[in-house]
């Protein structure tokens, strides 16, 4: 097929589109701190302009992403989303990804909507819409399983079956609710794995069996870290829960009714994307011919990898701003430490900036620093509410954790050196380099702390010297 895209026209407009998206992102960031409808309206207006421009130059993959951003922004403005904070994070991520995607379209000379399909589905899921199905592009070899005989069904219809199904349904709903609350601990996933394993045993040889086999493989992937938890995947697992609810209503006869093809295809799509499959996933890949069903997987994966990181200059600015915000948080914490510590409610002022820092780290994909910040959020909240005593040990732990995150981010930003040196175009996305930067920064901080401790000893633990040591 001849590529009729006008890449000259794209080059003319993509600079203006990038500027407009920056304005939209600024408005969205402002809206995250308030509920002002005018602010989100400004964001929506800018995104609408971008959507129209992309339609005009006929780059429909990029236009589809802009369309989904606009739809979620409209739902957010109308109060039609159940998870406001998560919806804002998804919009922030999408507004950062769209200009990068346009750069890739321009340089690679191809517009592949499949590259941003996971993000498209996350945006749709956030507003309760059905997920996009790439039926024409993704066509696994679905199995046809004959229904079980009445005699076999009668053997499995034990008296306690209804009560078992009710317990499994309750356990699965609790686990899904935990994931929706962003409780990503293994306990919820382990509960889901147990439920799906029991349903596999119940449905052996029946048309409903493939659903539980694929669901079990996905949960196993989430437990082992090869599949990321996302709103779209949670939506699919909730659809699986509806099949369990149907089975509870129909009884043992329900296992002879297969799951909807679209649901099974959408679940298999996540298995097909895994590059390091578990043995169970590999078995599914072979059984359903997933490697052949996903077209141009190497091209799509390569394009997604190029889009995985934010623009280096933009990320450098964001990381610098995060470091400045962390310094302000540490200063407020230090003021509280120096006070009589009677007014623990003063710590509430730290909660909003810490949440904003955690959200920004989530958008950038920095999972470990974000987890550290979230852990400190819980500690500060308990201190502010009087649930914990604000003693030196607790406060120093919080300060130390903030120092760790600051050092990590500062290491990514790096020092100011000549711009023509390739290794200084930070932040790096190479984990080894990041580790080296963090280690160097930590060593420098430890060296300063050691010198200050010596000063404290020589000054007979002078208070000012000790405060300087703690701040380091």
C-alpha positions in Angstrom: 0.0 0.0 0.0 1.3 3.5 -0.9 1.9 5.8 2.0 0.0 9.0 1.1 0.7 10.8 4.3 1.9 14.4 3.8 5.0 14.5 6.1 5.8 18.0 4.9 2.5 19.2 6.3 3.2 17.3 9.5 6.6 19.0 9.9 4.8 22.4 9.5 2.3 21.7 12.3 4.0 19.5 14.8 5.9 22.4 16.4 2.7 24.3 17.0 1.1 21.0 18.2 3.9 20.5 20.7 3.4 24.1 22.0 -0.3 23.7 22.2 0.1 20.4 24.1 2.5 22.1 26.6 -0.3 24.6 27.3 -2.8 21.8 27.7 -0.4 20.1 30.1 0.1 23.3 32.2 -3.7 23.7 32.5 -4.1 20.1 33.5 -1.3 20.4 36.1 -3.2 23.4 37.5 -6.4 21.5 37.5 -4.8 18.7 39.5 -4.4 21.2 42.4 -8.0 22.4 42.2 -11.5 21.6 40.8 -11.8 24.8 38.7 -13.8 23.9 35.7 -12.4 26.8 33.7 -8.9 25.4 34.0 -9.8 21.9 32.7 -11.8 23.7 30.0 -8.7 25.4 28.8 -6.9 22.1 28.7 -9.8 20.6 26.7 -9.8 23.6 24.2 -6.1 23.1 23.5 -6.5 19.3 23.0 -9.5 19.9 20.7 -7.3 22.2 18.5 -4.6 19.4 18.3 -7.2 16.8 17.4 -8.5 19.0 14.6 -5.0 19.7 13.2 -4.1 16.0 13.2 -7.4 15.2 11.3 -6.6 17.9 8.8 -3.2 16.5 8.0 -4.7 13.0 8.0 -2.5 11.3 10.5 -5.3 9.2 12.0 -3.3 7.1 14.5 -2.1 10.3 16.3 -5.6 11.8 15.8 -7.1 8.8 17.6 -4.8 9.3 20.6 -5.8 13.0 20.6 -9.5 12.0 20.4 -9.2 9.7 23.4 -7.4 12.4 25.4 -10.2 14.9 24.5 -12.8 12.3 25.5 -11.3 11.6 28.9 -10.8 15.4 29.6 -14.5 15.9 28.8 -15.5 13.1 31.1 -13.2 14.6 33.8 -14.8 18.0 33.4 -18.3 16.5 33.6 -17.4 14.5 36.7 -17.9 11.3 34.8 -14.8 9.4 36.0 -14.6 7.2 39.1 -10.9 7.7 39.7 -10.1 11.4 39.3 -6.4 11.2 40.3 -5.7 8.2 38.1 -7.5 9.9 35.2 -5.3 13.0 35.6 -2.2 10.9 35.7 -3.2 9.1 32.5 -3.9 12.4 30.8 -0.5 13.7 31.8 1.1 10.6 30.4 -0.8 10.9 27.2 0.0 14.6 26.7 3.7 13.7 27.1 3.5 10.8 24.8 1.6 12.4 21.9 4.4 14.8 20.8 6.9 12.0 21.1 4.7 9.8 18.9 4.5 12.5 16.3 8.3 12.8 16.3 8.5 9.1 15.7 5.8 9.2 12.9 7.8 12.0 11.2 11.2 10.3 11.5 10.1 6.7 10.8 7.5 7.6 8.1 4.8 5.4 9.5 1.7 6.0 11.7 1.0 2.8 13.7 -1.9 3.2 16.2 -1.0 -0.3 17.5 2.1 1.3 19.1 0.0 3.4 21.5 -2.8 0.8 21.9 -2.1 0.1 25.6 -2.3 3.9 26.3 -5.5 4.2 24.2 -7.2 1.4 26.2 -6.1 2.9 29.5 -7.7 6.2 28.5 -10.9 4.5 27.4 -11.0 2.3 30.5 -10.7 5.4 32.8 -14.0 6.7 31.5 -15.7 3.3 31.5 -15.6 2.7 27.8 -15.1 -0.7 26.1 -11.5 -1.4 25.1 -10.4 -1.1 21.5 -10.2 -4.5 19.8 -7.6 -5.1 17.1 -9.5 -8.0 15.6 -8.2 -7.4 12.1 -4.6 -7.1 13.3 -4.7 -9.6 16.1 -6.3 -13.0 15.2 -5.4 -15.8 17.6 -6.5 -19.3 16.8 -9.3 -19.6 19.3 -10.2 -23.1 20.4 -13.5 -24.7 19.9 -14.4 -27.0 22.8 -17.4 -29.3 22.7 -19.9 -29.0 25.6 -19.7 -31.6 28.3 -22.4 -34.3 28.5 -25.2 -34.1 31.0 -23.8 -37.0 32.9 -20.4 -35.3 33.3 -22.1 -32.1 34.4 -24.2 -34.0 37.0 -21.0 -35.5 38.4 -19.6 -32.0 39.0 -22.9 -30.5 40.4 -21.9 -31.2 44.1 -24.3 -29.9 46.7 -21.8 -27.3 48.0 -21.0 -25.9 44.5 -23.2 -22.8 44.8 -21.7 -21.8 48.1 -18.2 -22.4 46.7 -18.9 -20.2 43.7 -20.3 -17.5 46.0 -17.1 -17.6 48.1 -14.9 -17.4 45.0 -16.9 -14.5 43.6 -16.6 -12.6 46.9 -12.8 -13.3 47.1 -12.3 -12.2 43.5 -14.2 -9.0 44.0 -12.2 -8.1 47.1 -9.0 -8.7 45.2 -10.1 -6.5 42.3 -11.2 -3.8 44.7 -7.7 -3.9 46.2 -6.1 -3.4 42.8 -8.4 -0.5 42.1 -7.2 1.2 45.3 -3.7 0.8 43.9 -2.9 -1.8 46.5 -0.4 -3.6 44.3 0.8 -6.0 47.0 1.0 -9.7 46.2 -1.9 -10.7 48.5 -4.6 -9.5 46.1 -3.0 -11.2 43.1 -2.5 -14.4 45.1 -6.2 -14.5 46.0 -7.1 -14.0 42.3 -4.7 -16.8 41.3 -6.3 -19.2 43.8 -9.8 -18.4 42.5 -8.8 -18.9 38.9 -7.0 -22.1 39.7 -10.2 -23.5 41.3 -12.3 -22.4 38.4 -9.8 -24.2 36.0 -10.3 -27.4 38.0 -14.1 -27.0 37.9 -14.2 -26.3 34.1 -11.7 -29.0 32.9 -12.7 -30.0 29.4 -15.5 -27.5 29.3 -15.9 -24.5 26.8 -15.4 -22.0 29.7 -12.0 -23.4 30.6 -9.8 -21.2 28.3 -11.0 -18.0 30.1 -9.6 -19.2 33.4 -6.4 -20.6 31.9 -5.6 -17.2 30.3 -6.7 -15.3 33.4 -4.4 -17.5 35.5 -1.5 -16.8 33.2 -2.0 -13.1 33.3 -2.2 -13.0 37.1 1.0 -15.1 37.2 2.6 -12.6 34.9 1.6 -9.7 37.2 3.0 -11.6 40.2 6.3 -12.2 38.5 6.5 -8.6 37.1 6.4 -9.5 33.4 3.0 -7.9 33.0 2.3 -4.4 34.5 -0.9 -3.7 36.4 -2.9 -1.1 34.4 -6.5 0.2 34.2 -7.2 -1.6 31.0 -6.0 -4.9 32.3 -8.1 -4.5 35.5 -11.1 -3.8 33.3 -10.6 -7.1 31.5 -10.3 -8.9 34.8 -13.5 -7.3 36.0 -15.1 -8.7 32.8 -13.8 -12.1 33.9 -15.5 -11.6 37.2 -18.8 -11.0 35.4 -18.4 -14.5 33.8 -18.0 -15.9 37.3 -21.2 -14.0 38.4 -23.0 -15.6 35.4 -21.7 -19.0 36.4 -23.0 -18.4 39.9 -26.5 -17.6 38.5 -26.6 -20.5 36.0 -25.0 -23.2 38.1 -22.9 -26.0 36.6 -24.6 -25.7 33.2 -22.8 -22.4 32.8 -19.4 -24.0 32.2 -20.7 -25.2 28.8 -21.1 -21.6 27.7 -17.7 -20.2 26.5 -16.5 -16.7 27.3 -17.1 -14.0 24.7 -14.5 -14.1 21.9 -13.6 -10.4 22.2 -12.9 -10.8 26.0 -10.6 -13.8 25.3 -8.8 -12.1 22.5 -8.2 -9.0 24.6 -6.8 -11.1 27.4 -4.6 -13.1 24.9 -3.3 -9.8 23.5 -1.5 -9.1 26.8 0.0 -12.6 26.8 1.1 -12.1 23.2 3.0 -8.9 24.1 5.1 -10.5 26.8 8.7 -10.8 25.8 9.8 -13.0 28.8 6.9 -15.4 29.1 6.5 -17.8 31.9 6.1 -21.5 31.0 2.4 -21.2 31.3 2.3 -18.2 29.0 4.6 -19.9 26.5 2.2 -22.8 26.4 -0.7 -20.4 25.6 1.4 -18.7 22.9 1.9 -22.0 21.2 -1.6 -23.2 21.7 -3.2 -20.1 20.2 -0.5 -19.2 17.7 0.0 -15.8 19.3 3.4 -15.1 17.8 1.9 -15.3 14.4 -1.3 -13.5 15.4 0.4 -10.3 16.4 1.7 -8.6 13.2 4.9 -6.7 13.0 5.6 -7.3 16.7 9.3 -6.4 16.3 8.4 -3.1 14.7 5.7 -2.3 17.2 7.9 -3.2 20.2 10.8 -1.1 18.8 8.5 1.9 18.4 7.1 1.5 21.9 10.6 1.3 23.3 11.5 4.6 21.6 8.4 6.1 23.1 8.9 4.7 26.6 11.0 7.6 27.9 10.0 11.2 28.0 11.8 13.8 26.0 15.3 14.3 27.6 15.1 18.1 27.8 11.6 18.0 29.1 12.5 15.3 31.7 15.5 17.2 32.8 13.4 20.2 33.6 10.8 18.1 35.4 13.5 16.3 37.5 15.0 19.7 38.4 11.6 21.0 39.5 11.0 17.8 41.5 14.4 18.3 43.3 13.4 21.9 44.2 10.1 20.7 45.5 11.8 18.0 47.6 14.1 20.7 49.1 11.1 22.8 50.1 9.5 19.7 51.7 12.6 18.9 53.6 12.9 22.6 54.8 9.3 22.4 56.1 10.0 19.1 57.9 13.2 20.6 59.4 11.2 23.5 60.8 8.9 21.1 62.5 11.8 19.1 63.9 13.2 22.3 65.4 9.9 23.3 66.9 8.3 21.9 70.1 6.5 19.3 67.9 3.2 19.9 69.6 1.3 21.1 66.5 1.4 17.9 64.4 -1.3 19.3 62.2 1.4 21.5 60.7 2.6 18.4 58.9 -0.6 18.4 56.8 1.1 21.1 54.6 3.5 18.4 53.4 0.8 16.0 52.1 -0.2 17.9 49.0 3.4 18.4 47.6 4.3 14.8 48.4 1.3 13.6 46.5 2.2 15.8 43.6 5.7 14.5 43.6 4.5 10.9 43.7 2.1 11.5 40.8 4.8 13.1 38.7 7.2 10.2 39.4 4.4 7.8 38.3 4.0 9.7 35.0 7.7 9.5 34.4 7.7 5.8 35.2 10.1 6.0 38.2 8.4 3.3 40.3 10.9 2.8 43.1 11.3 6.5 44.0 7.5 6.9 43.8 7.0 4.0 46.2 9.4 5.6 48.7 7.4 8.9 48.5 4.1 7.0 48.9 5.5 5.2 52.0 6.5 8.6 53.5 3.1 10.0 52.7 1.5 7.3 54.9 4.0 8.1 57.7 3.4 11.9 57.5 -0.4 11.4 57.4 -0.3 9.2 60.6 1.9 11.9 62.3 -0.5 14.7 61.2 -3.5 12.8 62.6 -1.8 12.0 65.9 -1.6 8.3 65.3 2.2 8.1 65.7 4.5 10.0 68.0 6.8 12.5 66.2 10.0 11.2 67.7 13.5 11.6 66.3 13.6 8.1 64.9 10.4 8.5 62.8 11.3 12.0 61.6 14.8 11.1 60.7 13.5 8.1 58.7 11.3 10.4 56.7 14.1 12.9 56.1 16.4 10.1 55.1 13.9 8.7 52.6 13.4 12.2 51.1 17.2 12.6 50.8 17.4 9.2 49.0 14.8 10.3 46.4 16.4 13.7 46.0 19.8 12.1 45.5 18.4 9.7 43.0 16.8 12.4 40.9 19.8 14.7 41.3 22.0 11.9 40.0 19.7 11.6 36.9 19.9 15.3 36.3 23.7 15.3 36.6 26.1 18.2 36.9 26.4 21.1 34.5 29.1 20.3 31.9 29.7 21.1 28.2 26.6 20.2 26.3 28.5 18.5 23.4 29.5 15.6 25.6 27.1 12.8 24.8 27.2 11.2 28.2 26.0 14.4 29.8 22.7 14.6 27.9 20.8 13.4 30.9 18.7 11.9 32.2 19.9 8.5 31.1 17.6 5.6 30.7 20.3 3.1 31.2 19.9 1.5 34.6 23.6 0.9 35.1 24.4 4.5 34.5 21.6 5.6 36.8 22.9 3.3 39.6 26.4 4.8 39.1 25.1 8.3 39.3 23.1 7.6 42.5 26.1 5.8 44.1 28.4 8.8 43.3 25.8 11.2 44.8 25.3 9.1 47.9 29.1 8.8 48.4 29.4 12.5 48.2 26.6 13.0 50.8 28.1 10.4 53.1 31.5 12.2 52.8 29.9 15.5 53.8 28.0 13.8 56.7 31.2 12.2 58.0 33.0 15.6 58.0 30.1 17.2 59.8 30.0 14.4 62.4 33.7 15.1 63.1 32.8 18.8 63.5 30.1 17.8 66.0 32.5 15.7 68.0 35.1 18.5 68.0 32.5 21.0 69.0 31.2 18.8 71.8 28.0 18.1 69.8 27.3 21.7 69.1 23.6 22.0 68.1 24.2 24.0 64.9 26.8 21.5 63.6 24.4 18.6 64.4 21.6 20.3 62.5 23.8 20.7 59.4 24.7 17.0 59.7 21.0 16.0 59.8 20.2 18.2 56.8 22.9 16.4 54.8 
